[in-house]
Amino acid sequence: MSVDVICYCYHVSHVLNLGQIPALLAQRGARVRWLNAFAESSFPLEQAPGVEYAFNVPLDTLGRLESDLYLTPYVGQVAHFPQRAQRVHFLVSLTSLDGVYDKGMFDQYDVIACAGRHHVDEFAVLAQERHWQNKLLMPVGYPKLDGQRRQLAASGLNPPENLTVVFAPTHAYYVNRGFSILNRYGEQLVSAMLDGGISVVFRPHMESWRDQDKPVVERIVARFQGHAQFSLDRSGNYFDTYARTHLMLTDISGTGFTYAFTFGRPALFFAPNAADEAGMRGIQFERRENIGLVVRSLDELVPKLRLAQTHRGFLEQQIAEFRDWLLFNPGTSEQFFADHARELLSREGAARSWPQLHHPA
């Protein structure tokens, strides 16, 4: 494969969204440069032979480079793309688009690597509104999920005896602020679980440590850090933490779906403002109960956590069936992309059958 590829990861977590794709492309003969905005010590995967790595690379460096393909999970990039490259965006969440992304965040990409059938349907609708031309939807799947399922199979990690919940609220920003629960309910939710005899692992989003969420995160940690059943996770890779829990509590975050699909364990969604969801579409509103339960009030929280744990067997079967129906290429997403990457340059082969979005003139 005589193709020049540049990959770019702004956050450490983005590395998992590309997974083994850069290594597989290098094995097929591509020149692969994997550039990262963070330090080498934070890179969460083993470096692959044949891939050229660089670290502490600012975004504006990319615009001075050239490549055939540019692969990135960076959300909302509008400038500094490598010259002449086909721009391929890998989604950082399994969620649908409503309430999670600004509609303009995908305008500058030529190809979107879709995780599941819901993404294809939603981007087809968005194409009309955004007047897109020649944007290709590639039915890839979700490399991050496939990597984590491989890791789980080899890990042997299991939850402790006492019911343990990972509390992973989303990072609030202008699009999802109405559905984020950390600021208003975070402290009360942690308190209710601990009072109910449930062990809590608190894992805020990495951005919540350095923006408007920081005071409430620090307040929760300060209040509960001495509690025997409370722990904090600030690690770069949440895998071990998630593997040692029975359930997840989140809000609109896509991590609920990643958790459920990876570990086969239920996610509960705290969504106290049902009226605000009127007219909203997508799996984070319409399909939550395919992978767990919706909690509408603080009083419901502990009973529903206990209920989900009691009926875990039923919920696990439901999660597996929904995962395999929804997602493309479960277990083989990375291989699928590597096998078809060359077709993105000419739009030939299988690429001819993938949705190519056009807005009518």
N, C-alpha and C positions, 0 to 999 in steps of 0.2 A: 504494500500500500504506500505509494509515493505521495503522501499527504502530509502537510505541515499543520500541526494542531497546537493551539495555545489553550490551556485551561487556567481559569482564575478563580481563586477562593478568597473572599473578603473576610469571612468568619471561619473559625476552626470547624464549626459544625457543617459548613458547606462541603468540606472534604468528603463527608459521608454521602452527600447527595450525588457525587461523581463516582464514588466507590472504586471499583476495579476497572472502570472504563479507560482511563489513561493507560494503565498497564496493558490492557488487552489491545489497544490501538498500537502501542509500541511493539507488541509481539507480532502484529500484522505488518510491521515495516514502516509505520508512520513515525515521523519526527514529532515527539510530544514534549512540549515545555509546560511544566506545571508551576505556575506563579502564584504566590500566596502573600497576603497582606500582613501576616503575622510571623512570629519567630519560628525557626525550625524546631525548637524544643516543644512547641505546641502541636506539631503535626500528629494527628491521631492514628495514622496507619503506618505500616512498614513501607519504606520507600522501595519502589519497584525498579528492577534493572531495566535499562533502556529508556527511562524517563528522566528528563532534565529538570531538576527542581531548583527553585529560587524562592527566597523568603524576604520578608520586610519590603515587599514590592508595592509601591503606591499605585493607585488606579491609573493615574495620568501617564504612567510609564507605558501602558498598553498601546496607546495611540501612536507611539513611535515604532511599533513592531508591525510585522506582516505575517499572515498565516492564511491557510485555506479554510480552516474551521476554528471557531472560537467557542469554547464550552464554558459555561458559568452558571452557578446558582444565584449569582448576585441579583437582587431584586431591584428593578427600577433603574437600571443603568441607562443613561441618556447620552453619554459621550465617552471618548477615549477608547473606542473599539479598535482592535487591530485592523490594519488596512487590508482591504479586499476580502476579508473573512466572511464566511457564512456564520451568522451569530445564532448560537443554539442555547436556549435557556432551559435549565433544569429546575423544576419547581421545588421549593423548599418545604412544601407542606402537602399532605394528602387532601386537605380540605378543598371545598369548592371556592369560588371567587368572592361571592357576596360577603361583605362585612370583614374581609381579610385583606384584599388587595385594592389599591387605587386602580381604576380602569385603564389609566395610561401607562402602567408599569411594564406592559409587554409590547408597546408600540415599536420599539427599536430592534426587536429580534426577528430573524428570518424564520427560525424553526423553534417550536416549543415541544419539548420532550414531555408528553402527557403521561401521567401515572395511570389513569383509568378512563373508563368510558364517560364518566361525569365531566372530566376536563374537556374532552372533545366536544361534547354537547354545549358546554358553557362558552368555550372559545368561539364556537360557530356563531353563537348569538352576539357575543361581544364584537366580532368582526364587523357586523353590520353597523353597530354604533360607532366604532372607531375608524371605519372606512379603510380597513386593511386591504392590501393587495399582495398576493403571492406569498402569504405566510403559511408555512407547512406545519401540520400537526402530526408529530411522530408518535406512534403508539408504543412507547418504550416500556412503561412500568415504573417502579420506584426503586432505584439502586440502593438507597439507604436501607429500605426494608429488607431487601434480599441479603445485604451484608450482615444485618443484625440477626436475621434468622439463621444464617450460617454460624454466626458467633454463638448464638444461643444453643444450637445443637451440640457444639463442642465444649460448652462452658461448664455444664453440670451445676449451675447456680440455681438455688431455690429460695423461696421466701421463708422467714422464720415461722414459728408456731403461732405467735400472736398476730391478729389481723393487722396488716401494715399497709398504709395508703401513701402513695407519692402524690403530693399536692404540687401541681405544675401549672400555675396560671399563665396566661399569655402575657406578652409584653404589650402594653397599651400604646397605641399611636392614633393619629387622627382618623383613620378608617375604622378601627375596631373599638374605639374608646367606650362606646355605649354597651359593649358586651363583655369587656374586661372586668374581672371581679376582684383583682388584687387590692386595689386602693380602698374600695368601700367595704369589702367583706373578708379580706384575707385573714385578718387577725381573729375575727369571730369564727371563721371556719376551722382554723387550727385549734382554737380553744375548745370548740364543740367536739372535735374528734378526740382530743386528748382527754377531755372530761368523760367521754364515752368509752374510755379504755382502749382506744385505737392508737397504734403507733403511727407517727407521721414523719415522713421524709419530705422536707420542704426544698423544692428545686425551682427557684425563680428563673425566668429567662435571663440570659447573660446581659441583655441590654437593660434589664430592670435594676442592675447594680450601678448604673451610671447615668440615669436620666431622672425623670420626674417620679419614677417608682422607687427610687433609692431610699427615701425616708421611711416608707412603709415596710420595705424589706428589712431594713435595719431595725425597725421597731419590733417586728415579729421575731427576729433572731434574738434581740436583747431580752424580750419577755420570756421566750420559751427555751432558750439554749440550755438552761439548767434542768429541764424536765427529762426524766429518764427515758421517756418514750418519744422524744423529739430529736430529730437529727437534720442537719443541713447538708445539701449537696451542691458544691460549686465546681465540680470536676468538669473538665473539657468534654468528656464523653460520659453520657448518662447511663450507659448500658448496664453496668454492674448494679447501679442503684435501682433501675427499673426491674431487673431480673430478681431482685430480692424483695419485691413487694407483691401484694395480692391484687390490688386495685389501684386505679388512678382517679384523682379528682382534678378536673380542669374546667375550662369555660368554652371559649370559641376556638381554642388552640388546636391545630392539627396534630399536636403531640398525642392527643387522645386516640386518634385513629392509628398513628404509628405504634403506640403502646399496645393497643388491642390486637392489631394485625401481626406484630412481632411476637408477642408473648402469649397470645391467645387468651388474655385476661381482660375482664371488663373495665371499661372507663365510665366514670360518672361525670355528667356535665352539670355544673351549677349555673342555672339560667333563671334568675329570679324575676326578670322583666319580660314576661311572655308577650306583652303588648308591643314591645320594641321589635319583636321578631316578625310582626305582621308583614307579609309581602316578601320576606327574605327567602332566598332559595339556596339549595346546596346541601351536601351531606352533613355539614356541621349544624344545620337546622332541621333537615327532614329525615336524616337517617341515623341519628344518634342512638336510637333504641335498637338498632341492628347490632350495636357493639356494647351496649350497657344500659344505663338508666339516666333519665333527666331528673334533676333535683330543683324544685322551684322555691324552697324556703329553707331557712336554717333548721327549723323543726323537723324537716324531712330528712336531713342529711344523715345522721347516724342510723336511723332505721333503714334507709335505702342502701347504705353501705353494707349493713348486716344482711339485708335481703340479697344483694348482689353476690355476697360471699356464699350464702346458703345455696344459691342457684347457679353457682359458677359452672357446673357441668353443662347445663342447658345453654348458658350464655356463650361458653367456649365453642360449642358446636355451631351456634348461630354466627359467631364471629368468623369462623373458618369458612363457612359457606358464603358469607357476604364478601369476604376478602377475595376469594377465588372468582366470584362473579364480577366484582367491580374492577379489579386491577388487570392491566396487561402483563403478559409474560411473567407470572409469579415465579420467582426463583431464577429467572434467566434474563432479566432486564438488561444487565450489563453486556452480556453476550449479544443480545439482540441489537443494541446500539452499535457495538463494534462491528458486527456483521454487515450493517447497512450504512455505516457512516459515509462511505464513499459516494453513495447514491444521493446524499444531500447536496453534493456539488453539481451534479448533472440532472437531478430529479428524475432519474431513470430507475428501472427495476421495480422493486416493491414500493418505492417512494411514489410511483405513479398512482398507486391505489390508496394512499393516505390522503386525508382531507387537505385540500389546498384552498385557503380562505381568500375570497375576493369579495369586495363590496361592489354591487352593481353600479355601473357608470350612470 
